[in-house]
Amino acid sequence: MLTLDEIEAGAQCTHKNTGLRYAVVEVEGQEVLLEAQTEGHEPLTVPAELFLKEFHVGERYLAARRSRGRSRGRRGATAAPAAPTGPKSKGKIKKMVRDRGFGFIRGDDGKEVFFHRSGMNGTEYDNIAEGDIVEYVIQEGPRGARAEHVKTISPDAA
């Protein structure tokens, strides 16, 4: 489990329930000051205990932080996120919740899986619609299965 000592300014984090993204501005005493990464949201000051329970610090941040101890890199440089592993799946966009940035895919196997706009190119998210055929990789997240690297494919490729 993550501890307060491992959290530094600049760390990217996501609220586990809402999926909203934040950047850590400062860890001071028993509070964490967060800057919202979504336009229109205010900065937050969160008790440290609550932060540790309710927020997930991005793997990219942790990977870069761990590697800093082994090599002398540029300060603030982050490693590229690891590509998801696992077989590619195909399915159709079942439902879009555009105002909240997520949706659901019904796979060819009949199972539904959640996806978030962060799991695909941002401009592509704006161009997909219910009924579009997509290809994706299923990853296990803190709240269950999640589709990552979602991209539209032509009906012929399906």
C-alpha positions as CSV (number, residue, x, y, z in Angstrom):
1,M,0.0,0.0,0.0
2,L,1.1,3.5,-0.8
3,T,2.3,5.7,2.1
4,L,2.5,9.5,2.5
5,D,6.3,9.4,2.2
6,E,6.0,8.0,-1.4
7,I,3.8,10.9,-2.6
8,E,5.6,13.9,-4.1
9,A,4.5,17.1,-5.7
10,G,3.6,16.5,-9.3
11,A,2.2,13.0,-8.8
12,Q,-0.8,12.3,-11.0
13,C,-3.7,10.7,-9.2
14,T,-7.3,9.7,-9.9
15,H,-10.2,9.6,-7.5
16,K,-11.3,5.9,-7.3
17,N,-15.1,6.6,-7.4
18,T,-15.4,9.5,-9.7
19,G,-12.5,8.9,-12.1
20,L,-11.5,12.6,-11.8
21,R,-7.8,13.3,-12.3
22,Y,-5.7,15.5,-10.0
23,A,-2.1,16.5,-9.6
24,V,-0.5,16.6,-6.2
25,V,0.6,20.2,-5.4
26,E,1.9,19.6,-1.9
27,V,1.9,17.1,1.0
28,E,1.9,19.1,4.2
29,G,1.5,17.5,7.6
30,Q,-1.6,15.3,7.4
31,E,-3.1,17.0,4.3
32,V,-2.6,16.7,0.6
33,L,-3.3,19.7,-1.7
34,L,-4.6,18.6,-5.1
35,E,-5.0,20.6,-8.4
36,A,-7.9,19.5,-10.5
37,Q,-6.9,18.4,-14.0
38,T,-10.5,18.9,-15.3
39,E,-11.6,22.3,-16.3
40,G,-14.2,23.8,-13.9
41,H,-13.2,21.8,-10.9
42,E,-11.6,23.5,-7.8
43,P,-8.4,22.5,-6.0
44,L,-8.9,20.2,-3.1
45,T,-7.3,19.8,0.3
46,V,-7.8,16.2,1.4
47,P,-6.9,14.6,4.8
48,A,-3.9,12.2,4.2
49,E,-5.8,9.2,5.5
50,L,-8.7,9.8,3.1
51,F,-6.3,10.5,0.2
52,L,-4.6,7.1,0.7
53,K,-8.0,5.3,0.7
54,E,-9.8,7.3,-2.0
55,F,-7.1,8.1,-4.6
56,H,-5.0,6.0,-6.9
57,V,-1.6,7.3,-7.8
58,G,-0.8,6.6,-11.5
59,E,1.6,3.7,-12.3
60,R,3.5,6.0,-14.7
61,Y,4.3,8.2,-11.8
62,L,5.4,5.3,-9.6
63,A,7.5,3.7,-12.3
64,A,9.3,7.0,-13.0
65,R,9.9,7.5,-9.3
66,R,11.3,4.1,-8.8
67,S,13.6,4.4,-11.8
68,R,15.0,7.7,-10.6
69,G,16.8,5.9,-7.8
70,R,18.6,3.7,-10.4
71,S,19.6,6.2,-13.0
72,R,20.1,10.0,-13.1
73,G,17.4,11.2,-15.4
74,R,16.0,14.6,-16.1
75,R,14.0,15.8,-13.0
76,G,10.3,15.4,-13.7
77,A,10.8,13.1,-16.6
78,T,8.4,10.2,-16.7
79,A,8.6,6.9,-18.4
80,A,6.1,6.0,-21.1
81,P,3.2,4.0,-19.7
82,A,3.4,0.3,-20.1
83,A,1.3,-1.0,-23.0
84,P,-1.5,-3.2,-21.8
85,T,-1.0,-6.9,-22.1
86,G,-3.5,-9.5,-23.0
87,P,-5.5,-10.5,-26.0
88,K,-7.3,-7.9,-28.1
89,S,-11.1,-8.0,-27.8
90,K,-13.7,-6.7,-30.2
91,G,-17.2,-5.3,-29.4
92,K,-19.7,-2.5,-29.9
93,I,-20.1,0.7,-28.0
94,K,-23.3,0.1,-26.0
95,K,-23.6,3.3,-24.1
96,M,-21.8,6.7,-24.0
97,V,-21.9,9.0,-21.0
98,R,-20.2,12.0,-22.8
99,D,-20.6,14.5,-20.0
100,R,-18.6,12.3,-17.6
101,G,-16.1,10.9,-20.2
102,F,-16.9,7.2,-20.1
103,G,-19.0,4.5,-21.7
104,F,-19.6,0.8,-21.9
105,I,-18.7,-1.8,-24.6
106,R,-20.6,-5.0,-25.2
107,G,-17.9,-7.5,-26.3
108,D,-18.4,-10.2,-28.9
109,D,-18.4,-12.6,-26.0
110,G,-21.5,-10.8,-24.6
111,K,-19.8,-9.3,-21.6
112,E,-20.0,-5.6,-20.9
113,V,-16.8,-3.7,-20.0
114,F,-16.3,-0.1,-18.8
115,F,-14.0,2.3,-20.7
116,H,-12.9,5.8,-19.9
117,R,-11.8,8.5,-22.4
118,S,-8.3,8.2,-20.9
119,G,-8.2,4.7,-22.3
120,M,-8.1,6.1,-25.9
121,N,-6.9,9.0,-27.9
122,G,-8.9,12.1,-26.7
123,T,-10.0,13.2,-30.2
124,E,-11.1,9.7,-31.0
125,Y,-13.4,9.7,-27.9
126,D,-15.2,12.7,-29.3
127,N,-15.8,10.9,-32.6
128,I,-17.1,7.6,-31.4
129,A,-20.8,6.9,-31.0
130,E,-23.1,4.2,-29.7
131,G,-23.1,1.2,-32.2
132,D,-19.5,1.8,-33.4
133,I,-17.3,-1.3,-33.5
134,V,-14.1,-1.1,-31.4
135,E,-11.0,-3.1,-30.5
136,Y,-9.6,-3.0,-27.0
137,V,-7.5,-4.8,-24.4
138,I,-9.1,-5.7,-21.1
139,Q,-7.2,-4.7,-18.0
140,E,-8.0,-5.3,-14.4
141,G,-8.3,-2.0,-12.5
142,P,-9.0,-1.1,-8.9
143,R,-12.8,-1.3,-9.6
144,G,-12.9,-4.3,-11.9
145,A,-12.4,-4.9,-15.6
146,R,-11.7,-1.9,-17.8
147,A,-11.1,-1.5,-21.5
148,E,-7.8,0.2,-22.5
149,H,-6.4,1.2,-25.8
150,V,-9.9,1.4,-27.2
151,K,-9.9,2.2,-31.0
152,T,-12.5,2.1,-33.6
153,I,-12.2,-0.4,-36.4
154,S,-14.0,-0.8,-39.7
155,P,-17.0,-3.2,-39.8
156,D,-15.0,-5.3,-42.4
157,A,-12.2,-5.9,-39.8
158,A,-14.7,-7.1,-37.2
